[in-house]
Amino acid sequence: MTNDEICRQIDSTIGCVIVATSTYPCQTPAAGPQIAHRLGIVGCSFDVSSGCAGFCLALALASDAVRGGTARNVLVIA
């Protein structure tokens, strides 16, 4: 399977991308929207900057998005 085929398959199933990052001393561009764009995902995408608790928060937000009907599948990257 080529990268393009994988991206098209991901595009059809993922409705949201959440990236859990560490807290930096200066602002950096959000990784979530950049990753979503590269994968061809049109749904919502954002970063959660909460240090060590970031993954737990990202997972809780993903769960809420699925239960609330915002997205059927969420990609959480930590």
mmCIF file of the N, C-alpha and C atoms, coordinates in Angstrom:
data_MODEL
# 
_entry.id   MODEL 
# 
loop_
_atom_site.group_PDB 
_atom_site.id 
_atom_site.type_symbol 
_atom_site.label_atom_id 
_atom_site.label_alt_id 
_atom_site.label_comp_id 
_atom_site.label_asym_id 
_atom_site.label_entity_id 
_atom_site.label_seq_id 
_atom_site.pdbx_PDB_ins_code 
_atom_site.Cartn_x 
_atom_site.Cartn_y 
_atom_site.Cartn_z 
_atom_site.occupancy 
_atom_site.B_iso_or_equiv 
_atom_site.pdbx_formal_charge 
_atom_site.auth_seq_id 
_atom_site.auth_comp_id 
_atom_site.auth_asym_id 
_atom_site.auth_atom_id 
_atom_site.pdbx_PDB_model_num 
ATOM 1   N N  . MET A 1 1  ? 0.850   -1.172 0.000  1.00 0.00 ? 1  MET A N  1 
ATOM 2   C CA . MET A 1 1  ? 0.000   0.000  0.000  1.00 0.00 ? 1  MET A CA 1 
ATOM 3   C C  . MET A 1 1  ? 0.902   1.242  0.000  1.00 0.00 ? 1  MET A C  1 
ATOM 4   N N  . THR A 1 2  ? 0.620   2.194  -0.878 1.00 0.00 ? 2  THR A N  1 
ATOM 5   C CA . THR A 1 2  ? 1.423   3.409  -0.959 1.00 0.00 ? 2  THR A CA 1 
ATOM 6   C C  . THR A 1 2  ? 0.997   4.396  0.117  1.00 0.00 ? 2  THR A C  1 
ATOM 7   N N  . ASN A 1 3  ? 1.824   5.415  0.343  1.00 0.00 ? 3  ASN A N  1 
ATOM 8   C CA . ASN A 1 3  ? 1.489   6.450  1.322  1.00 0.00 ? 3  ASN A CA 1 
ATOM 9   C C  . ASN A 1 3  ? 0.194   7.161  0.957  1.00 0.00 ? 3  ASN A C  1 
ATOM 10  N N  . ASP A 1 4  ? -0.013  7.426  -0.334 1.00 0.00 ? 4  ASP A N  1 
ATOM 11  C CA . ASP A 1 4  ? -1.242  8.091  -0.769 1.00 0.00 ? 4  ASP A CA 1 
ATOM 12  C C  . ASP A 1 4  ? -2.468  7.240  -0.461 1.00 0.00 ? 4  ASP A C  1 
ATOM 13  N N  . GLU A 1 5  ? -2.365  5.941  -0.673 1.00 0.00 ? 5  GLU A N  1 
ATOM 14  C CA . GLU A 1 5  ? -3.493  5.047  -0.375 1.00 0.00 ? 5  GLU A CA 1 
ATOM 15  C C  . GLU A 1 5  ? -3.775  5.007  1.122  1.00 0.00 ? 5  GLU A C  1 
ATOM 16  N N  . ILE A 1 6  ? -2.719  4.991  1.922  1.00 0.00 ? 6  ILE A N  1 
ATOM 17  C CA . ILE A 1 6  ? -2.893  5.005  3.378  1.00 0.00 ? 6  ILE A CA 1 
ATOM 18  C C  . ILE A 1 6  ? -3.553  6.301  3.817  1.00 0.00 ? 6  ILE A C  1 
ATOM 19  N N  . CYS A 1 7  ? -3.107  7.430  3.270  1.00 0.00 ? 7  CYS A N  1 
ATOM 20  C CA . CYS A 1 7  ? -3.692  8.726  3.632  1.00 0.00 ? 7  CYS A CA 1 
ATOM 21  C C  . CYS A 1 7  ? -5.162  8.799  3.242  1.00 0.00 ? 7  CYS A C  1 
ATOM 22  N N  . ARG A 1 8  ? -5.529  8.272  2.086  1.00 0.00 ? 8  ARG A N  1 
ATOM 23  C CA . ARG A 1 8  ? -6.939  8.282  1.679  1.00 0.00 ? 8  ARG A CA 1 
ATOM 24  C C  . ARG A 1 8  ? -7.774  7.423  2.614  1.00 0.00 ? 8  ARG A C  1 
ATOM 25  N N  . GLN A 1 9  ? -7.230  6.300  3.056  1.00 0.00 ? 9  GLN A N  1 
ATOM 26  C CA . GLN A 1 9  ? -7.951  5.430  3.979  1.00 0.00 ? 9  GLN A CA 1 
ATOM 27  C C  . GLN A 1 9  ? -8.119  6.120  5.331  1.00 0.00 ? 9  GLN A C  1 
ATOM 28  N N  . ILE A 1 10 ? -7.071  6.773  5.813  1.00 0.00 ? 10 ILE A N  1 
ATOM 29  C CA . ILE A 1 10 ? -7.151  7.508  7.071  1.00 0.00 ? 10 ILE A CA 1 
ATOM 30  C C  . ILE A 1 10 ? -8.152  8.641  6.940  1.00 0.00 ? 10 ILE A C  1 
ATOM 31  N N  . ASP A 1 11 ? -8.100  9.355  5.818  1.00 0.00 ? 11 ASP A N  1 
ATOM 32  C CA . ASP A 1 11 ? -8.985  10.491 5.572  1.00 0.00 ? 11 ASP A CA 1 
ATOM 33  C C  . ASP A 1 11 ? -10.449 10.105 5.706  1.00 0.00 ? 11 ASP A C  1 
ATOM 34  N N  . SER A 1 12 ? -10.805 8.920  5.289  1.00 0.00 ? 12 SER A N  1 
ATOM 35  C CA . SER A 1 12 ? -12.211 8.528  5.294  1.00 0.00 ? 12 SER A CA 1 
ATOM 36  C C  . SER A 1 12 ? -12.699 8.067  6.662  1.00 0.00 ? 12 SER A C  1 
ATOM 37  N N  . THR A 1 13 ? -11.797 7.824  7.610  1.00 0.00 ? 13 THR A N  1 
ATOM 38  C CA . THR A 1 13 ? -12.230 7.290  8.901  1.00 0.00 ? 13 THR A CA 1 
ATOM 39  C C  . THR A 1 13 ? -11.996 8.224  10.081 1.00 0.00 ? 13 THR A C  1 
ATOM 40  N N  . ILE A 1 14 ? -11.036 9.127  10.007 1.00 0.00 ? 14 ILE A N  1 
ATOM 41  C CA . ILE A 1 14 ? -10.694 10.001 11.130 1.00 0.00 ? 14 ILE A CA 1 
ATOM 42  C C  . ILE A 1 14 ? -11.438 11.326 11.004 1.00 0.00 ? 14 ILE A C  1 
ATOM 43  N N  . GLY A 1 15 ? -12.135 11.715 12.069 1.00 0.00 ? 15 GLY A N  1 
ATOM 44  C CA . GLY A 1 15 ? -12.879 12.965 12.051 1.00 0.00 ? 15 GLY A CA 1 
ATOM 45  C C  . GLY A 1 15 ? -12.239 14.077 12.853 1.00 0.00 ? 15 GLY A C  1 
ATOM 46  N N  . CYS A 1 16 ? -11.205 13.765 13.633 1.00 0.00 ? 16 CYS A N  1 
ATOM 47  C CA . CYS A 1 16 ? -10.576 14.769 14.484 1.00 0.00 ? 16 CYS A CA 1 
ATOM 48  C C  . CYS A 1 16 ? -9.160  14.314 14.827 1.00 0.00 ? 16 CYS A C  1 
ATOM 49  N N  . VAL A 1 17 ? -8.235  15.274 14.924 1.00 0.00 ? 17 VAL A N  1 
ATOM 50  C CA . VAL A 1 17 ? -6.856  14.990 15.319 1.00 0.00 ? 17 VAL A CA 1 
ATOM 51  C C  . VAL A 1 17 ? -6.532  15.830 16.548 1.00 0.00 ? 17 VAL A C  1 
ATOM 52  N N  . ILE A 1 18 ? -6.078  15.166 17.620 1.00 0.00 ? 18 ILE A N  1 
ATOM 53  C CA . ILE A 1 18 ? -5.666  15.860 18.836 1.00 0.00 ? 18 ILE A CA 1 
ATOM 54  C C  . ILE A 1 18 ? -4.226  15.459 19.130 1.00 0.00 ? 18 ILE A C  1 
ATOM 55  N N  . VAL A 1 19 ? -3.357  16.456 19.279 1.00 0.00 ? 19 VAL A N  1 
ATOM 56  C CA . VAL A 1 19 ? -1.952  16.203 19.583 1.00 0.00 ? 19 VAL A CA 1 
ATOM 57  C C  . VAL A 1 19 ? -1.670  16.687 20.999 1.00 0.00 ? 19 VAL A C  1 
ATOM 58  N N  . ALA A 1 20 ? -1.198  15.786 21.866 1.00 0.00 ? 20 ALA A N  1 
ATOM 59  C CA . ALA A 1 20 ? -0.807  16.145 23.230 1.00 0.00 ? 20 ALA A CA 1 
ATOM 60  C C  . ALA A 1 20 ? 0.673   16.506 23.211 1.00 0.00 ? 20 ALA A C  1 
ATOM 61  N N  . THR A 1 21 ? 0.978   17.736 23.611 1.00 0.00 ? 21 THR A N  1 
ATOM 62  C CA . THR A 1 21 ? 2.360   18.209 23.590 1.00 0.00 ? 21 THR A CA 1 
ATOM 63  C C  . THR A 1 21 ? 2.773   18.671 24.980 1.00 0.00 ? 21 THR A C  1 
ATOM 64  N N  . SER A 1 22 ? 4.065   18.885 25.146 1.00 0.00 ? 22 SER A N  1 
ATOM 65  C CA . SER A 1 22 ? 4.570   19.464 26.388 1.00 0.00 ? 22 SER A CA 1 
ATOM 66  C C  . SER A 1 22 ? 4.377   20.968 26.341 1.00 0.00 ? 22 SER A C  1 
ATOM 67  N N  . THR A 1 23 ? 4.455   21.578 27.483 1.00 0.00 ? 23 THR A N  1 
ATOM 68  C CA . THR A 1 23 ? 4.336   23.027 27.559 1.00 0.00 ? 23 THR A CA 1 
ATOM 69  C C  . THR A 1 23 ? 5.704   23.634 27.263 1.00 0.00 ? 23 THR A C  1 
ATOM 70  N N  . TYR A 1 24 ? 5.774   24.495 26.266 1.00 0.00 ? 24 TYR A N  1 
ATOM 71  C CA . TYR A 1 24 ? 7.026   25.114 25.861 1.00 0.00 ? 24 TYR A CA 1 
ATOM 72  C C  . TYR A 1 24 ? 7.119   26.529 26.420 1.00 0.00 ? 24 TYR A C  1 
ATOM 73  N N  . PRO A 1 25 ? 8.331   27.049 26.613 1.00 0.00 ? 25 PRO A N  1 
ATOM 74  C CA . PRO A 1 25 ? 8.475   28.415 27.119 1.00 0.00 ? 25 PRO A CA 1 
ATOM 75  C C  . PRO A 1 25 ? 8.066   29.474 26.094 1.00 0.00 ? 25 PRO A C  1 
ATOM 76  N N  . CYS A 1 26 ? 8.008   29.097 24.806 1.00 0.00 ? 26 CYS A N  1 
ATOM 77  C CA . CYS A 1 26 ? 7.565   30.036 23.779 1.00 0.00 ? 26 CYS A CA 1 
ATOM 78  C C  . CYS A 1 26 ? 6.555   29.337 22.873 1.00 0.00 ? 26 CYS A C  1 
ATOM 79  N N  . GLN A 1 27 ? 5.726   30.120 22.222 1.00 0.00 ? 27 GLN A N  1 
ATOM 80  C CA . GLN A 1 27 ? 4.688   29.570 21.347 1.00 0.00 ? 27 GLN A CA 1 
ATOM 81  C C  . GLN A 1 27 ? 5.304   28.968 20.086 1.00 0.00 ? 27 GLN A C  1 
ATOM 82  N N  . THR A 1 28 ? 4.769   27.836 19.673 1.00 0.00 ? 28 THR A N  1 
ATOM 83  C CA . THR A 1 28 ? 5.167   27.198 18.422 1.00 0.00 ? 28 THR A CA 1 
ATOM 84  C C  . THR A 1 28 ? 3.900   26.930 17.611 1.00 0.00 ? 28 THR A C  1 
ATOM 85  N N  . PRO A 1 29 ? 4.012   26.765 16.308 1.00 0.00 ? 29 PRO A N  1 
ATOM 86  C CA . PRO A 1 29 ? 2.816   26.445 15.515 1.00 0.00 ? 29 PRO A CA 1 
ATOM 87  C C  . PRO A 1 29 ? 2.191   25.126 15.974 1.00 0.00 ? 29 PRO A C  1 
ATOM 88  N N  . ALA A 1 30 ? 0.881   25.063 15.937 1.00 0.00 ? 30 ALA A N  1 
ATOM 89  C CA . ALA A 1 30 ? 0.158   23.858 16.358 1.00 0.00 ? 30 ALA A CA 1 
ATOM 90  C C  . ALA A 1 30 ? 0.476   22.702 15.417 1.00 0.00 ? 30 ALA A C  1 
ATOM 91  N N  . ALA A 1 31 ? 0.764   21.543 15.989 1.00 0.00 ? 31 ALA A N  1 
ATOM 92  C CA . ALA A 1 31 ? 1.105   20.365 15.190 1.00 0.00 ? 31 ALA A CA 1 
ATOM 93  C C  . ALA A 1 31 ? -0.142  19.661 14.666 1.00 0.00 ? 31 ALA A C  1 
ATOM 94  N N  . GLY A 1 32 ? -1.235  19.693 15.431 1.00 0.00 ? 32 GLY A N  1 
ATOM 95  C CA . GLY A 1 32 ? -2.458  18.989 15.040 1.00 0.00 ? 32 GLY A CA 1 
ATOM 96  C C  . GLY A 1 32 ? -2.962  19.363 13.656 1.00 0.00 ? 32 GLY A C  1 
ATOM 97  N N  . PRO A 1 33 ? -3.158  20.658 13.389 1.00 0.00 ? 33 PRO A N  1 
ATOM 98  C CA . PRO A 1 33 ? -3.625  21.051 12.060 1.00 0.00 ? 33 PRO A CA 1 
ATOM 99  C C  . PRO A 1 33 ? -2.636  20.698 10.948 1.00 0.00 ? 33 PRO A C  1 
ATOM 100 N N  . GLN A 1 34 ? -1.346  20.771 11.238 1.00 0.00 ? 34 GLN A N  1 
ATOM 101 C CA . GLN A 1 34 ? -0.350  20.420 10.223 1.00 0.00 ? 34 GLN A CA 1 
ATOM 102 C C  . GLN A 1 34 ? -0.412  18.931 9.890  1.00 0.00 ? 34 GLN A C  1 
ATOM 103 N N  . ILE A 1 35 ? -0.550  18.092 10.915 1.00 0.00 ? 35 ILE A N  1 
ATOM 104 C CA . ILE A 1 35 ? -0.651  16.648 10.697 1.00 0.00 ? 35 ILE A CA 1 
ATOM 105 C C  . ILE A 1 35 ? -1.937  16.315 9.949  1.00 0.00 ? 35 ILE A C  1 
ATOM 106 N N  . ALA A 1 36 ? -3.051  16.921 10.369 1.00 0.00 ? 36 ALA A N  1 
ATOM 107 C CA . ALA A 1 36 ? -4.333  16.670 9.702  1.00 0.00 ? 36 ALA A CA 1 
ATOM 108 C C  . ALA A 1 36 ? -4.253  17.045 8.224  1.00 0.00 ? 36 ALA A C  1 
ATOM 109 N N  . HIS A 1 37 ? -3.642  18.181 7.937  1.00 0.00 ? 37 HIS A N  1 
ATOM 110 C CA . HIS A 1 37 ? -3.507  18.623 6.547  1.00 0.00 ? 37 HIS A CA 1 
ATOM 111 C C  . HIS A 1 37 ? -2.673  17.631 5.734  1.00 0.00 ? 37 HIS A C  1 
ATOM 112 N N  . ARG A 1 38 ? -1.558  17.187 6.303  1.00 0.00 ? 38 ARG A N  1 
ATOM 113 C CA . ARG A 1 38 ? -0.684  16.237 5.590  1.00 0.00 ? 38 ARG A CA 1 
ATOM 114 C C  . ARG A 1 38 ? -1.377  14.906 5.339  1.00 0.00 ? 38 ARG A C  1 
ATOM 115 N N  . LEU A 1 39 ? -2.283  14.507 6.259  1.00 0.00 ? 39 LEU A N  1 
ATOM 116 C CA . LEU A 1 39 ? -3.013  13.251 6.093  1.00 0.00 ? 39 LEU A CA 1 
ATOM 117 C C  . LEU A 1 39 ? -4.291  13.416 5.280  1.00 0.00 ? 39 LEU A C  1 
ATOM 118 N N  . GLY A 1 40 ? -4.667  14.665 4.972  1.00 0.00 ? 40 GLY A N  1 
ATOM 119 C CA . GLY A 1 40 ? -5.881  14.912 4.212  1.00 0.00 ? 40 GLY A CA 1 
ATOM 120 C C  . GLY A 1 40 ? -7.145  14.861 5.047  1.00 0.00 ? 40 GLY A C  1 
ATOM 121 N N  . ILE A 1 41 ? -7.012  15.035 6.357  1.00 0.00 ? 41 ILE A N  1 
ATOM 122 C CA . ILE A 1 41 ? -8.168  15.001 7.259  1.00 0.00 ? 41 ILE A CA 1 
ATOM 123 C C  . ILE A 1 41 ? -8.791  16.385 7.310  1.00 0.00 ? 41 ILE A C  1 
ATOM 124 N N  . VAL A 1 42 ? -10.095 16.457 7.064  1.00 0.00 ? 42 VAL A N  1 
ATOM 125 C CA . VAL A 1 42 ? -10.787 17.738 6.971  1.00 0.00 ? 42 VAL A CA 1 
ATOM 126 C C  . VAL A 1 42 ? -11.405 18.156 8.305  1.00 0.00 ? 42 VAL A C  1 
ATOM 127 N N  . GLY A 1 43 ? -11.609 17.235 9.225  1.00 0.00 ? 43 GLY A N  1 
ATOM 128 C CA . GLY A 1 43 ? -12.264 17.532 10.498 1.00 0.00 ? 43 GLY A CA 1 
ATOM 129 C C  . GLY A 1 43 ? -11.427 18.428 11.394 1.00 0.00 ? 43 GLY A C  1 
ATOM 130 N N  . CYS A 1 44 ? -11.903 18.604 12.623 1.00 0.00 ? 44 CYS A N  1 
ATOM 131 C CA . CYS A 1 44 ? -11.220 19.473 13.579 1.00 0.00 ? 44 CYS A CA 1 
ATOM 132 C C  . CYS A 1 44 ? -9.853  18.900 13.945 1.00 0.00 ? 44 CYS A C  1 
ATOM 133 N N  . SER A 1 45 ? -8.947  19.788 14.319 1.00 0.00 ? 45 SER A N  1 
ATOM 134 C CA . SER A 1 45 ? -7.613  19.367 14.748 1.00 0.00 ? 45 SER A CA 1 
ATOM 135 C C  . SER A 1 45 ? -7.027  20.457 15.630 1.00 0.00 ? 45 SER A C  1 
ATOM 136 N N  . PHE A 1 46 ? -6.388  20.032 16.718 1.00 0.00 ? 46 PHE A N  1 
ATOM 137 C CA . PHE A 1 46 ? -5.804  21.003 17.641 1.00 0.00 ? 46 PHE A CA 1 
ATOM 138 C C  . PHE A 1 46 ? -4.781  20.326 18.540 1.00 0.00 ? 46 PHE A C  1 
ATOM 139 N N  . ASP A 1 47 ? -4.011  21.157 19.259 1.00 0.00 ? 47 ASP A N  1 
ATOM 140 C CA . ASP A 1 47 ? -3.021  20.676 20.217 1.00 0.00 ? 47 ASP A CA 1 
ATOM 141 C C  . ASP A 1 47 ? -3.539  20.884 21.636 1.00 0.00 ? 47 ASP A C  1 
ATOM 142 N N  . VAL A 1 48 ? -3.092  20.023 22.531 1.00 0.00 ? 48 VAL A N  1 
ATOM 143 C CA . VAL A 1 48 ? -3.354  20.170 23.958 1.00 0.00 ? 48 VAL A CA 1 
ATOM 144 C C  . VAL A 1 48 ? -1.986  20.278 24.621 1.00 0.00 ? 48 VAL A C  1 
ATOM 145 N N  . SER A 1 49 ? -1.685  21.431 25.210 1.00 0.00 ? 49 SER A N  1 
ATOM 146 C CA . SER A 1 49 ? -0.390  21.644 25.864 1.00 0.00 ? 49 SER A CA 1 
ATOM 147 C C  . SER A 1 49 ? -0.591  21.626 27.371 1.00 0.00 ? 49 SER A C  1 
ATOM 148 N N  . SER A 1 50 ? -0.469  20.446 27.951 1.00 0.00 ? 50 SER A N  1 
ATOM 149 C CA . SER A 1 50 ? -0.714  20.294 29.388 1.00 0.00 ? 50 SER A CA 1 
ATOM 150 C C  . SER A 1 50 ? 0.377   19.485 30.075 1.00 0.00 ? 50 SER A C  1 
ATOM 151 N N  . GLY A 1 51 ? 1.562   19.498 29.531 1.00 0.00 ? 51 GLY A N  1 
ATOM 152 C CA . GLY A 1 51 ? 2.664   18.771 30.153 1.00 0.00 ? 51 GLY A CA 1 
ATOM 153 C C  . GLY A 1 51 ? 2.372   17.288 30.253 1.00 0.00 ? 51 GLY A C  1 
ATOM 154 N N  . CYS A 1 52 ? 2.667   16.715 31.409 1.00 0.00 ? 52 CYS A N  1 
ATOM 155 C CA . CYS A 1 52 ? 2.506   15.268 31.608 1.00 0.00 ? 52 CYS A CA 1 
ATOM 156 C C  . CYS A 1 52 ? 1.045   14.824 31.541 1.00 0.00 ? 52 CYS A C  1 
ATOM 157 N N  . ALA A 1 53 ? 0.122   15.693 31.892 1.00 0.00 ? 53 ALA A N  1 
ATOM 158 C CA . ALA A 1 53 ? -1.298  15.341 31.877 1.00 0.00 ? 53 ALA A CA 1 
ATOM 159 C C  . ALA A 1 53 ? -1.914  15.488 30.491 1.00 0.00 ? 53 ALA A C  1 
ATOM 160 N N  . GLY A 1 54 ? -1.137  15.919 29.517 1.00 0.00 ? 54 GLY A N  1 
ATOM 161 C CA . GLY A 1 54 ? -1.655  16.180 28.182 1.00 0.00 ? 54 GLY A CA 1 
ATOM 162 C C  . GLY A 1 54 ? -2.332  14.990 27.536 1.00 0.00 ? 54 GLY A C  1 
ATOM 163 N N  . PHE A 1 55 ? -1.746  13.795 27.669 1.00 0.00 ? 55 PHE A N  1 
ATOM 164 C CA . PHE A 1 55 ? -2.352  12.621 27.051 1.00 0.00 ? 55 PHE A CA 1 
ATOM 165 C C  . PHE A 1 55 ? -3.703  12.315 27.676 1.00 0.00 ? 55 PHE A C  1 
ATOM 166 N N  . CYS A 1 56 ? -3.791  12.395 29.004 1.00 0.00 ? 56 CYS A N  1 
ATOM 167 C CA . CYS A 1 56 ? -5.065  12.115 29.681 1.00 0.00 ? 56 CYS A CA 1 
ATOM 168 C C  . CYS A 1 56 ? -6.136  13.104 29.234 1.00 0.00 ? 56 CYS A C  1 
ATOM 169 N N  . LEU A 1 57 ? -5.771  14.374 29.134 1.00 0.00 ? 57 LEU A N  1 
ATOM 170 C CA . LEU A 1 57 ? -6.718  15.390 28.683 1.00 0.00 ? 57 LEU A CA 1 
ATOM 171 C C  . LEU A 1 57 ? -7.111  15.152 27.228 1.00 0.00 ? 57 LEU A C  1 
ATOM 172 N N  . ALA A 1 58 ? -6.141  14.838 26.376 1.00 0.00 ? 58 ALA A N  1 
ATOM 173 C CA . ALA A 1 58 ? -6.432  14.578 24.961 1.00 0.00 ? 58 ALA A CA 1 
ATOM 174 C C  . ALA A 1 58 ? -7.354  13.378 24.809 1.00 0.00 ? 58 ALA A C  1 
ATOM 175 N N  . LEU A 1 59 ? -7.122  12.336 25.593 1.00 0.00 ? 59 LEU A N  1 
ATOM 176 C CA . LEU A 1 59 ? -7.966  11.144 25.535 1.00 0.00 ? 59 LEU A CA 1 
ATOM 177 C C  . LEU A 1 59 ? -9.383  11.453 26.010 1.00 0.00 ? 59 LEU A C  1 
ATOM 178 N N  . ALA A 1 60 ? -9.510  12.262 27.064 1.00 0.00 ? 60 ALA A N  1 
ATOM 179 C CA . ALA A 1 60 ? -10.834 12.658 27.556 1.00 0.00 ? 60 ALA A CA 1 
ATOM 180 C C  . ALA A 1 60 ? -11.568 13.497 26.512 1.00 0.00 ? 60 ALA A C  1 
ATOM 181 N N  . LEU A 1 61 ? -10.860 14.413 25.853 1.00 0.00 ? 61 LEU A N  1 
ATOM 182 C CA . LEU A 1 61 ? -11.472 15.231 24.802 1.00 0.00 ? 61 LEU A CA 1 
ATOM 183 C C  . LEU A 1 61 ? -11.900 14.371 23.618 1.00 0.00 ? 61 LEU A C  1 
ATOM 184 N N  . ALA A 1 62 ? -11.086 13.388 23.271 1.00 0.00 ? 62 ALA A N  1 
ATOM 185 C CA . ALA A 1 62 ? -11.435 12.475 22.181 1.00 0.00 ? 62 ALA A CA 1 
ATOM 186 C C  . ALA A 1 62 ? -12.691 11.683 22.531 1.00 0.00 ? 62 ALA A C  1 
ATOM 187 N N  . SER A 1 63 ? -12.760 11.199 23.759 1.00 0.00 ? 63 SER A N  1 
ATOM 188 C CA . SER A 1 63 ? -13.933 10.454 24.214 1.00 0.00 ? 63 SER A CA 1 
ATOM 189 C C  . SER A 1 63 ? -15.188 11.318 24.143 1.00 0.00 ? 63 SER A C  1 
ATOM 190 N N  . ASP A 1 64 ? -15.071 12.563 24.595 1.00 0.00 ? 64 ASP A N  1 
ATOM 191 C CA . ASP A 1 64 ? -16.213 13.483 24.543 1.00 0.00 ? 64 ASP A CA 1 
ATOM 192 C C  . ASP A 1 64 ? -16.637 13.768 23.106 1.00 0.00 ? 64 ASP A C  1 
ATOM 193 N N  . ALA A 1 65 ? -15.669 13.902 22.195 1.00 0.00 ? 65 ALA A N  1 
ATOM 194 C CA . ALA A 1 65 ? -15.990 14.169 20.789 1.00 0.00 ? 65 ALA A CA 1 
ATOM 195 C C  . ALA A 1 65 ? -16.759 13.005 20.175 1.00 0.00 ? 65 ALA A C  1 
ATOM 196 N N  . VAL A 1 66 ? -16.373 11.786 20.520 1.00 0.00 ? 66 VAL A N  1 
ATOM 197 C CA . VAL A 1 66 ? -17.066 10.608 19.985 1.00 0.00 ? 66 VAL A CA 1 
ATOM 198 C C  . VAL A 1 66 ? -18.448 10.476 20.616 1.00 0.00 ? 66 VAL A C  1 
ATOM 199 N N  . ARG A 1 67 ? -18.526 10.595 21.940 1.00 0.00 ? 67 ARG A N  1 
ATOM 200 C CA . ARG A 1 67 ? -19.821 10.464 22.619 1.00 0.00 ? 67 ARG A CA 1 
ATOM 201 C C  . ARG A 1 67 ? -20.786 11.577 22.232 1.00 0.00 ? 67 ARG A C  1 
ATOM 202 N N  . GLY A 1 68 ? -20.252 12.772 21.972 1.00 0.00 ? 68 GLY A N  1 
ATOM 203 C CA . GLY A 1 68 ? -21.099 13.900 21.600 1.00 0.00 ? 68 GLY A CA 1 
ATOM 204 C C  . GLY A 1 68 ? -21.477 13.934 20.130 1.00 0.00 ? 68 GLY A C  1 
ATOM 205 N N  . GLY A 1 69 ? -20.894 13.047 19.335 1.00 0.00 ? 69 GLY A N  1 
ATOM 206 C CA . GLY A 1 69 ? -21.238 12.995 17.920 1.00 0.00 ? 69 GLY A CA 1 
ATOM 207 C C  . GLY A 1 69 ? -20.447 13.939 17.040 1.00 0.00 ? 69 GLY A C  1 
ATOM 208 N N  . THR A 1 70 ? -19.449 14.611 17.600 1.00 0.00 ? 70 THR A N  1 
ATOM 209 C CA . THR A 1 70 ? -18.622 15.513 16.803 1.00 0.00 ? 70 THR A CA 1 
ATOM 210 C C  . THR A 1 70 ? -17.760 14.746 15.814 1.00 0.00 ? 70 THR A C  1 
ATOM 211 N N  . ALA A 1 71 ? -17.268 13.580 16.233 1.00 0.00 ? 71 ALA A N  1 
ATOM 212 C CA . ALA A 1 71 ? -16.420 12.752 15.372 1.00 0.00 ? 71 ALA A CA 1 
ATOM 213 C C  . ALA A 1 71 ? -16.707 11.287 15.650 1.00 0.00 ? 71 ALA A C  1 
ATOM 214 N N  . ARG A 1 72 ? -16.598 10.479 14.611 1.00 0.00 ? 72 ARG A N  1 
ATOM 215 C CA . ARG A 1 72 ? -16.793 9.040  14.806 1.00 0.00 ? 72 ARG A CA 1 
ATOM 216 C C  . ARG A 1 72 ? -15.506 8.390  15.307 1.00 0.00 ? 72 ARG A C  1 
ATOM 217 N N  . ASN A 1 73 ? -14.374 8.820  14.762 1.00 0.00 ? 73 ASN A N  1 
ATOM 218 C CA . ASN A 1 73 ? -13.054 8.332  15.170 1.00 0.00 ? 73 ASN A CA 1 
ATOM 219 C C  . ASN A 1 73 ? -12.138 9.523  15.383 1.00 0.00 ? 73 ASN A C  1 
ATOM 220 N N  . VAL A 1 74 ? -11.304 9.452  16.416 1.00 0.00 ? 74 VAL A N  1 
ATOM 221 C CA . VAL A 1 74 ? -10.373 10.530 16.734 1.00 0.00 ? 74 VAL A CA 1 
ATOM 222 C C  . VAL A 1 74 ? -8.960  9.954  16.796 1.00 0.00 ? 74 VAL A C  1 
ATOM 223 N N  . LEU A 1 75 ? -8.029  10.645 16.158 1.00 0.00 ? 75 LEU A N  1 
ATOM 224 C CA . LEU A 1 75 ? -6.622  10.271 16.216 1.00 0.00 ? 75 LEU A CA 1 
ATOM 225 C C  . LEU A 1 75 ? -5.969  11.092 17.321 1.00 0.00 ? 75 LEU A C  1 
ATOM 226 N N  . VAL A 1 76 ? -5.490  10.420 18.382 1.00 0.00 ? 76 VAL A N  1 
ATOM 227 C CA . VAL A 1 76 ? -4.786  11.086 19.479 1.00 0.00 ? 76 VAL A CA 1 
ATOM 228 C C  . VAL A 1 76 ? -3.307  10.756 19.342 1.00 0.00 ? 76 VAL A C  1 
ATOM 229 N N  . ILE A 1 77 ? -2.486  11.799 19.291 1.00 0.00 ? 77 ILE A N  1 
ATOM 230 C CA . ILE A 1 77 ? -1.037  11.635 19.162 1.00 0.00 ? 77 ILE A CA 1 
ATOM 231 C C  . ILE A 1 77 ? -0.388  12.224 20.402 1.00 0.00 ? 77 ILE A C  1 
ATOM 232 N N  . ALA A 1 78 ? 0.439   11.419 21.068 1.00 0.00 ? 78 ALA A N  1 
ATOM 233 C CA . ALA A 1 78 ? 1.118   11.905 22.276 1.00 0.00 ? 78 ALA A CA 1 
ATOM 234 C C  . ALA A 1 78 ? 2.607   11.703 22.148 1.00 0.00 ? 78 ALA A C  1 
# 
